[in-house]
Amino acid sequence: MVEEKVRVVRCGGSRLNFRRAVFSVDSKYIFCVSGDFVKVYSTVTEECVHILHGHKHLVSGILINPNNHLQLYSCSFDGTIKLWDYLDGILIKTFIVGPKLHSLFIPHHAEDSVYLTISKEEPDIFQLVSVKLPKSTSQDVEAKELAFVLDHINKSPKCIAFGNEGEYVAAVRHFYLSVYFFKKKKTCNFTLPSTKTKKNANNKFTCVACHPKEDCIASGHMDGKIRLWRNFHDEKKYTYTCLHWHHDMVMDLAFTVTGTSLLSGGRECVLVEWRDGSEKNKEFLPRLGSSIEHISVSPAGDLFCTSHSDNKITVIHRNLDASAVIQGLVKDRSVSTGLMVDPRTKALVLNGKPGHLQFYSLQSDKQLYNLDIIQQEYINDEGLIQIELTKAAFGCSGSWLATVEQRQENENELELQMKLWSYSKKTQGFVLNTKIAMPHDAHITALCFNNAENYEKPILVTASRDGRFKVWILTDDSDIYKKAIGWTCDFVGSYHKYQATNCCFSEDGSLLAVSFEEIVTIWDSETWELKCTFCQRAGNIRHLCFGRLTCSKYLLGTTDNGILCCWNLLSCSIQWSAKLDVRVMESDPYSDHVAAVAQSSVGSDLFVFKPSEPRPLYIHKNVSREEVQWGVFVPRDVPESFTSETHQWLNRSQFYFLTKSQCLLTFSTKSPEEKLTPTSKQLLAEENLPTTPFSFILGKHRQQQDAKLTETSENELIQLPLTENIPAITELLHTPAHVLPSASFLCSLFVNSLLLSKKTESAEETPDDVDMEGTKESDDSDEEYDVTEKAKETNNTDLGEDAIHQLSKSEEKELRKFRKVDYSWLIAL
């Protein structure tokens, strides 16, 4: 068996809010970009129905085909436009344009043309062009006919809008509004003052929307104002009115289908509906959770949707009631907690919304839930110093969770708090158990649990820049009112007043390693006695990691100066060292492999090795062009069975890593198409269907059989052909229904395919026919049935000895007559 090449694949967690979401015409589905893919979600169940994959770069725009409402257009940074059948998840056609495509527009008057935003040779200068899509029967078609429309525009699709059924297009950039009229082929430009007025107004444009049936343009601005432009056919006679409710910038605008209402959103997390363009007549949908970045309206007008800064899409009914939420992986400003795995759900855990931990399912690519750690209302203000969640760790197979939060306005004012959470089986979630204010006098740099199974009581260790590490144990905290348990400090350790930077326990929990700047100290976890120290003077220790299983006697460490060291704990000496600038180092909890990601001049490289030897088992160069910040091994639900030494590290676990731009990637031998194919999901759904008589006809038999069938020998069963190998059935199930012939024609083919062919019968199958005939005539009594069965066995044995001789038809008839003779009189002897 030839093992496939290991490749880096995007495993989900891409931005769902990169562009506006799009509704299907019947409002049953909602489409959103997700990295290189387009995802199709159900507006009712919130489930991902299809994943459209084919682009080689980020998808930058999606729109329904106005000529066929069951098709979807998408454009990408790879310079192509693709046409999809979104119901079946099939790629219909690819139009090769060439330059990088930033947005896609299809106005009503466009017949075979689409409008695109492309970049010119100069940086940060973009053009709006029209592209004619040629009609062709081939799969890949070149579309090189570009016609210039507008120059010096903003690349964001929120800054371009077509109005009044495609009669004109409006574009905003900085303090300028440009309107191009297609029939007149004329452009009108309007300018707002760039300097702040006495009322501290900031007139910079942020977004634009056009009325679908009237000559009205709505523009959003940095100061929260909305301007409604009219009479813009003349640069001197134009007028505008102002609507003002947002206290911060207006992030997006959208008119309803009829144009009677205008929707706006911003950083206030509130969707505002302006009815009839009046400031007095407005409705609100507040508390949407995070800033609104995009607003979309369904073609039927019954649904709205908002895309949020926390990678979330909210589906909203026309009466401003939220009906569904599609939550992706939340992209926080910084992932200070790192990547963790919840031992209970096998979910990926990391920083989510401000003050929250998010639990994200890697299998379904969706968020499971958020855990509010800080438990305070978040105020969206750039100048306000927020409380940040900085550290987290799981312990005791997921029974305990430790978190650290901090807030610091200046160097001398540090607010620090550590919380211990216990898992409640009753609520199926984490409940706050202990809150410790100022557990250290300086920033906490690391925390870890002793997860060894032979330790009954959980132990937590924290390391800090105050030069100490503290050991926390679980004690009885009961009083006269109730029984309770809580955490308390049991031991405080230090080493020559150096800052403690890292800590970790050995696999059996007997040793604790704590790094103090350049020195590594080893402590006995029973007596907290210092056993030995390692000092290489190669820079401050960046990572510490014990080996596992066969390599449990080794300790690994990396330094700021780009040195990877391995110490032997039995000889208390260095085993080997290598020059490697390691940024991420993680050990596989289910094997003895260690993964290290090193930074090079061209990107990041992966090295997989065992601590027992410095020779890497697997090397993958340039896994990412940007810096890799975090990594984690996630256990597999179904282990792989790779035999080669270079692939064995993928058997029990899968390595995930997060880049600087918070792109989540992993290593796999399967391509993204194989991992995300809708066909596999459909087959999985078929396996979960209840068993029906029709499924038996198709050969899907129950695996559990009756006791009598189990005792029956194999030579007594008629072997029916496997239905999946019959061409008639395969053609019947895989051919589209609208091209199948009539049912009367198919019925004869289907029945004939189930018949046994005489040509394939062998001499061993002949006794089976005799048995079936003999069984029909031997049902008079129980005793007669038993004797008949014995006679069957005798005949089967005799025929088996003469199987070499080919019986003629006359001999077969004689044997059948002999078979019908009644031997029941033998019982009386």
N, C-alpha and C positions, 0 to 999 in steps of 0.2 A: 504494500500500500504506500503510495507516494503522498507524503504530507505536503500540504499547500504552504505557500509562503506567508509569513506573519506580516500583516500590514496594519498601519495606523488608521483607525476609522473614527468618525464622529459618532458618538454614542447617544446623542440627544442633548437636551439642555440648551439648545440653541434659542436665540431670541425670537419670540413670537410677536414682539411689538416693534420689529424693525420697520415694517410698513403697515399701512391700513389693511385690516381684514376685509374680506369680500363675502357677501351673501350670495347664495344661489337664488334663482328667480322665485322658487317656491318657498324660500326661507327655511328649508329643511337642513341645509348644510351651510357651514361657514368655512372659508378658506383663509389660511394665514401662512406667511413665509416662515421657514424654520431652517436657517442656515442654507445648505444646498438643496433642501427639500421644500415641497409644498404640502402642508398637512390639511386634510379634509376632516372636519369635526361635525358631529351631529349637534344641532342647536338644542335638542331635547335631552339627549342622554349625556352630552359632553364627551362622548367617547370618540377616539380617533378612528375614522372609518377607512381612510386610505392615506398612504404616503406616496406622493408623486416624486420619484427620484430620477434624475437624468442630467441635471445641470452639474457643471464641474466647478462652479464658484457660487458665491452668495446670490440667492434669488432677490431681485430688487423691485419687482412689481408683478402683480397678478390682477387679471380682470376677466369677467365673463365674456365669451364670444357673443356679440350682439346678433349675429346671424344664426347661431345655434346655442340655445341656452343650456345645453348639456355638455358644453365644451368650455375649457378654461385656457386663457393665454397666460404665459409667464415669461418674464425677461430676467436676465442675470448679468452679473459682472463678467461672465465668460463670453459675452458678445452674441448670445443667441436668444431667439424667441421660440418658445415651445408651445405647441397646441396639444391639450390633453382631453381625454374622455374621463372626467373625474368620477363618474359612477362606477366604471370598471377599473379605474386607475391605470389607463393605457396611454402611452405616448403616441400621438397621431402623426405629428410632423414637427420638424425642427427647421427654423429659418435662421440662417447664418448671416448676421449683420456685420460683425467685425469689431467695432469699438466697444469699449466698456459701457454698458447700459445701466443708467441710474434710476429710471422710472418709466412707467408705461401708461399711456392714455389712449382711449378709444372713444371719440365723440360720436354723436348720433349721425352726423352727415358723412362720416368716413365709411366708405364701402369696402374697399380692400386695403385700406391704409391704417396704420397705427402711428401714434406720436410717441417719440422717445426723447429722453434727456441724455445727451452724450457729452463727453468732455473734449475740449479743444486741446491743442498742443500746449497752450499756456496753462499753468497751474491755477486751479480754483476759478476757471472760466468755463461755463457750460452753455450748451445750445439746445434749443428745442427744435427737433427735426421730425419730418414725416417720412415714413418708410412704406413703400408699396409692397405688399406680400403677394408674390406671384403664385398663380395657380399651377400646381404640378402634382403628378401622381407619385413622384419619388418621396422617400422619407426625409432626406435632407435637401433643402432648397436654399440657394443663395439669394439674399435680399439686400442688394447693394445700392438701390435707387433711393438716395437720401435727398430730401428737399428741405431747405432752410426755412424756419419760421421765425424764431426769436433768438437773440443773442444776449450774452451777459445775464443769465438767469441763475437762480438758486437751484442746486441739484436736488433739494428735497421735494418730493411730490406734493407736500403740503403747501408749497409756494406757487403752484401752478394749478389752474382750474379752467374748465371749459363751461361756457354759460349759454343760456337761451337756446337750448337744443343744438349746441355746437356752432353758433354764429360767430362767436369770438372766443378768445383765450386770454386770460389775465395771469400775469406773473409778477411777483414781488421780490425785491432784493434790497436789503438795507433800508433806505428811505425812499425807494422808487417803486411806482406801480406802472406797469406797461400793459396796454390792452391792444391786441391785434385782431382786426376784423377781416375775416376770410374773404367775404364778397368784395369789399372795397380794397383789400390788400393794403390796409393802412394801419399804422401803429400810433397810438396816443400814449404819451408819457406824463405821469403826474409825480410831483415831488412834495415831500413833507419836510418841515424844518428839522435839521439834524441836531441842533443844540437844544438843551433842555429849557423849557419855558419857566415862567414864574411859578406855575403850578407843579413844577418838577415832572413834567410829562416827558416820556421817552417814546418818540414816534416811530421807532424802528419796527418794520414789518416782521411778523413771525409766521403768518399763514394767510391763506386766501380761500374763499369759496364763492361760487357763482350761483345765482338763482336759476333754477332749471327752466323757467318759462318767461321770465321778465329780464329787463336790462337793469340788473342790480348786482353789485359786487360787495361782498362782506370781507373785511380785512381785520386781522388780529394784530395787536401791537405789544411791545414789551411792557408798557405801563398798565396793561390789563384792559385797555379800551378796545371796542369793536366799532369800526366805521362802516357805514352802509353808503356806498358810492352810487350815484345816479347821474344821468345826463353826461356820461363820460364819452359820448361821441365827439364832443368838442372839448379841447384842452382848456378853454377859457370859461365855458358855461357849466362846468361840472359842479355838483353839490354833494355833500356828505353829511350824515347825522351820526352822532356818537351814542353808543350804549356802553355803560360802565357798571360792572359789578365785581369783576376779578381784581384782586389786590396785587396780583403778580401777572406775569406774561400769559397771554392767551396762546395755548399750545396747539389747538386745532379748532376748525369750524366746519360745519356741514349743514346744508339745507335738507329739509325733508323732501319727499318725492313731489308733493304738490307745491312746495315752496312757501307754505303758510307759516312755518316755524323755522327758526335757526337754532342749531345746537352748538354750544361752546364748552370747552373744558380747559383746565389748567392745573396748577400745582395745589389748588385748594381741595382736590379730590372730589369735586362736585360737578355733576353734569347740569348745565343750565339750558333750559328751553325758552327762547325768546319768541313769543307768539305775535304774529302780525308786525314784527319789527318794532315792537313797542317796549320801552324800558319798564313800564308799569305792569305789563302783562307777561310775567315770566314764572316758570316753575323750576323746581330744584329736585335733584336726586343726590343727596349728600352721602358722606361716609363710604366712598367707594374704595378706600384703603390706600391708594397711592395716586400720584400725579397722572392725569389723563394726557396721553401723548397723541392718540389718534381717535377719530370718531368716524363711524361708518353707518350707513342707512341701507336697509334692505330694499330691493327693487319694488317689493310689494308694499313697503311702507309700514309694515306691522312690527318690525324689529329694528332696534339700534344695537350698536356694540361699541364699546370703548376699549382701547388698548392702553395699558398702564405701564408705568416705569418699573414695576416689580415683575415684569414679564407675565402679565395676566391679561386675559380678554374676558370682559363681562358682557353677556347678552342681556339686553333690556327690552321689555315690552313697550308698546306705544304709550301706555299709561304711566311710564317711568317706574316700572317695577322690575328689579333685576331677577332674571329667570335662570341663568346658568353662568358658571364661572369656569373658564379653562385656564388652569394655572400651570405655567412652565417653571423651569428652574430659575429661582430668584437670583438676579445678578446684583450682589451687594457691592458697596464701594471697595471693600477689602474683605478677603476671606481669612480673618485672623485666627479662627478656630481650626483651620485646616480641614482635611477630608477625613471623616470617620464613617464607620459602618455600625448601624444599630444591630446588635447581636440577635434581637428578636425578629425584626422584620426584614433584615438584610438590606435595609434602605440606606442610601447615601445621606449623611448628615453633615451640614455645614451652615454657615451664616446665611440667614434669609432676609426677611424684612428687618428694618432696624429694631434691634432688641429681641429678635426671634431666632430660633433654630428651625431649619426646614428639614423635613424628612422626605426624601425624593426617591421614588421607585425607578431603578434603572431598567427594569424589565418592561414596564409599561410607559416609561418616559413621561411620568406625571407626578405631581407633588401629592404626597399622602396627607400631610397635615403640617401645621406650624405650631411650635411650642413657644409661648410667650415667656421669655426669661426675665426681662427687666420689669414687665408689668406696669408700665407707665405709658400715658398717651404720648404719641410721637408728634412733635411740632415741626412742621417743615419750614425751617428757617436756616438759610445758609450761614448766617452770623452766629447762630446759637451752637454752643458746644454740647453735643449729645452724650448720653451714657452709651458706651460701646461694649458689646459682648466680645471678649478677647480670647478666652480659652474655654474648652469643654473636653470632657473625657467620659467614656462609659466604663463601668466596672461590674464585676460579678455577673457576667452573662446578660448584661442589660438590666439588672435589677436596680442599679444606681447610676446617677448622672451627676457629674460635678461641673459647675459653670463659674466663670469669673467675669465680672463686669467692672468697668472703671470709667472715671470721668476726671479730666485734668484740665483746668483752665490755665495754670502756669506751673512752673517747675516745683514750687513749694506747696501747691494745693492739689493733693491726690485723693480722690474718693475711690475706695476699693471695696469690693464686696464679693464674697464667695457663697454660692448656694449649692446645697446638696439635695437632689431630687430622688425620691423612691418611686419605683414602678408599682402602680396599683392595679391588681388584677380585676378589681371591681369596676373601676372606671376605664380600664385599658389605656392608661396614660400615666404620665409622670406627675407626681404631687410633691410640692415643696416640703422638705423635711427639716432642714437646718439652714439658717441664714447667719453667716459670720461676717461681721463688719471689720474691715482692716485686718485681714489675716496676716498680712506682711506690711512692712513699712515702705516698700517700693514695689515696682511692677512685678507681677508674677510671670516668670518666663516659661514655666512648664509645670504640668501636673499629670500624674499617672496613678492608676489603681494597680494593686497586686491581684492579678486575675488567676493566680494558681488555684487549682481545684482542691488541693490539700489544706487550704487555709479556710477555716470556718468563718472567721470574722473579717469583713472587708477592711482594707487598709488603703489610705490615700496619701500621696506624697506631693507636696508643692515646693517649687524652687523659685527663688526671688532674687532680684538685684540687690536686696539688702544684705546679701552675704549669707543667708540662712536657707536651709530646707527644713520643712516641718512635716511631721508624720501625724496624720489624723486617723483616729479609730472610732468605731461605732460602739457607744456605751448605752447603758440603761438610763433613761431620762424620765422615769416614772415619778409621779407624786401621788398625793392622797386622792386626787381627782380622777386621774386616768393613767393608763400605762402608755409609755412612749419610749422611743429610742432617739438618740441624737449623736452628733459628731463632736468630738473634742480633740484638742491637741495632746499628743502622747509623748512626742520627742522633738527636740530642736537640734539640728546639727549645722556645723559650719566648718570651714577650712581656711585658716589664716586670713579671714575677712575678705576673701575673694568673692566676686559675684557668682551666684549659682545660676547656671544657664540651661542645663538639661538634666533629666532624670528618667530612669526606666528600670523595671524589674526584670530579673531573669525568668526563663520559662517556668521553672519550678517554684519561683517566688522566694528562694532562699537568699538571693543577693540583690542589693540595690546599688545601681551606678548613678552617681551624681557628678556632673562636670562643674568645676569652678574655674572659669576662664580657660587657661591652657592645661589644667590638671584634671584628671579623671580619678575619682575616689570610689572605692568598692566597700560597701557596708553590709554587715550581717543583719538580715531583716528580723531575726529573733531577739538579739541583744542590742542592736544598733551600735555595734562596735566596728570601728574602722579596720578593715582587713588589709588593704594595700592601696597604693596609688600608682598611676601611670602618668608620666610627663614626657612629652616629646618636644616641647618648645617649638611647635610648628604652627602656632597661632591658636586663637580661641576655638574651643570645641563648638561646632555648629550642629552636629547630630550625634546621638548615641543610640546604639541598637545591639541587643543581644542576639546571638545565633539561636536556632531552634532545632529540635530533634537531634540528629547526629552531630550538629554543629553547636550544641548548647554550651560548650566550654569556651566559646570565642565571644569577644566583645568588639564591635565595630565602632569607629568614630571618624568623623570628618572635621576638618579645620577650615578656618577662613583663608588660609594660605594655599588651599588647594591640595591637601594631603589626605588620603584615605588610609587609615591605620586599622590593623587587626591585632588584638592582644589575646594571648593564651592565658586563661584564668587559672589553669593548673600549674603552669610554670611561672606565672606572673611576669611574663616577658612579651615583647612584641613578636608576633608571628610573621607578619609581612606588612609592607606599606607600598602605596602607589601614588604617583603624581596625578591627581584627578580633582578637578574643581566641582565637587558634588553639591548640587542644590537641593536634591530630594533623595532620601534614602529610606526605604521601607522593607521590612521583612515579612515574608508570607507566613501567616499564622498556621497554615496547614501543610507546610513543607519546609525544607531547610534552605530555600532560595532567598536571595536578597536582591532587590532591584535598586539601582542607583542611577539617577539622571544627572548628567554632568553638562555644564555649560561650555560651549566651544565658540569659536569666532563666527561660525555660520549658523549656529542654532543650538539645539539641545540633543544630546546623545543618551541612549539607554544602554546600561550594562547590567546583565543578570549573572550572578555568580553565587558560589557557596563560600562561606567564610573559611572553610578548611583549606582552600587553595586560591591563589591570586589569579588563576586563569579564568577569564569570563566564559560562561557557557553560551551566552547569547549577546550579540552586539547589534544594536539598531541605530545607525547614524542618522542624524537630522530628523528626529521624530517631530520636531516643531521648530519653526524659524524663530519663535519668540521664547522667552524664558519660561520654564516650567516651575511653578511655585509649590504645588502640592501633589501628592500621590497617595494611593491606598490600594491594598489588595482586597477584593470582594470575593467571597466564596461562591462557587458555582452551584446552581441548583442541581444540575446534572453534570458530573465530572466528565472530562474528556479522556481519551485513551491514547495520547501521543506516546510513542516509544522512543523517538530520537532524543538525544540529550539536549538539543537546542530547543525542543518544544515541550519538554516535560514540565517546565515551570508554568505552563498554561493549563495543566490538567485539573488541579483542584481549585485554583483561584484565577481571577482576571484582574489585571493591573489597570487602574484608571488614573489619569493625571489631569491636572487643571493648569492651563496656561495663564500668562499675565493678563490677557484679555478675557479671562474666565471662559475659555472654550474647553469643554469636557471631552476628552479623547480616551481611547483605549486601544488595546492590541487584540487582533483577532485574525484567524485564518480564513474567515468568511468575509465576503465583500458586503458593503452596505445593502446591495440589492438582495443578497441572500438573507441577511439579518432582518430586513424590514419588508420583505415581500408580502403583499396582501394575501397571496394564495396560501401561504402557510397559516395565516390567521383564519382563512376560510376553512381549511382542512381541520384545524384545531376546533373550530366551531362545529364542524360536522361530527367529529368524534364525541362531542358533548351532547349531541342530540339523543333523545330517548330511542330505544330500540323499537323498530316497527317491522311488520311483515315484509315490507318492501326492502328493508335493509338486509333481511335474510336472503332475499332473491339476489341481491347484489353481492352476497358472499360475506357479509359482516356478521359472523356467528358469535354467539356468546362463548366466552372462554370457559365458563363453568358448565360442566355437563352433569347429567344425572349419574347416579351410581351404577345403574345397569349399563349405560353407554360406556362407562369407564372400564368395566369388566369385559366388555366385548372386545375380542381380538381384532387386530387390524385387517386380517384376511376375510372377515365377515362383513366389512363395510364396503359399500359402493363408492368408489372415488369419483366424485363429480369434478368437472373441470373448473379451474379457478376463473371466476367471472371477470377479474381484472385483465386476464389474458385473452378474452374473447373480443375480437375486433368489432363485432356488431354492438356490443354493450358499450365499449369505449367510444365508438363513433356516436352512439345515441346520447351519451352523457356529456360529451365535450363539444358537440356541434351546437352553435347558436340556434335557438328555437325557431327563429324566423326563416331559416334556410333549410330546415328539416323537411323531408318528404312527408306524405300523408301517413296517418297512424296505421292504416290498413296494410300499407307496404312495409312499415317497420315491424309490425306484429309478427309477420311470417319469418322475417330475418331473426327476430329476437327468440322466437320459439325454436327454430331450427338450430340456433347456436347453442341451446341448452341440451340438445339430444346427443347421446353417445354414438360415436362412430364405430361400426363393426370392424373396420379395418384396424383400429387401434386395440381391439380386444386380443388378449393373449390367452394362453392355456390356463394361466393362473386365475383369470377372471371368469372362466367357464363354470367352476363350482359355485361361484357367487350367484349365477343365474339359477342354477339347480336349487341352491338353498332358498332363494326367494320363492320358487314354485313349491318346494316342499313345505315351507312354512305356512303357506296359504291352506294346504290340505291337512294340516296336523293340529287343528284347534279344537278337536272333539272333547278332549279331557286333559287334565293336568298330567296324568301318568303318560298318556300317549304323547304329550308334548315333550316330556323328558326323554322318552325313548327316541323320539325323532331327533332331538338334539344330539344324542349319542351317535345315532346313525349318521348325522351330518359330519361329525368329527371323523368317523371311520372313513366315509367317502372322501373327505378332504385329504386325509392321509394317503389313501390309495392313489388318488389323482395326483397328489404331489410327487409320488415316486415315478409315475408314468408321464410326468410333465414334459419329458424330452420327446415323447412320441406325439405327433400331430394327429388329433382325432378327426375322423371324417364325419360327415353329417349323419350317416347311418349309425355310426358308433355312438354319436351323441344322443340319438333317439333311443337306442337300446339302454343307455345309461339312465335316461330320464324315466323309462318304464321300470327299470330295476329300482330306481329311487322311490317310486310310488308304492312298492310292496309294503304291506303292513307287517311289522315284526312284533307287534304287541303281545302275541301269544307266547313269546319267549319268557314273559314275566312269570307265567304259570309253572315253568320248569324248575 
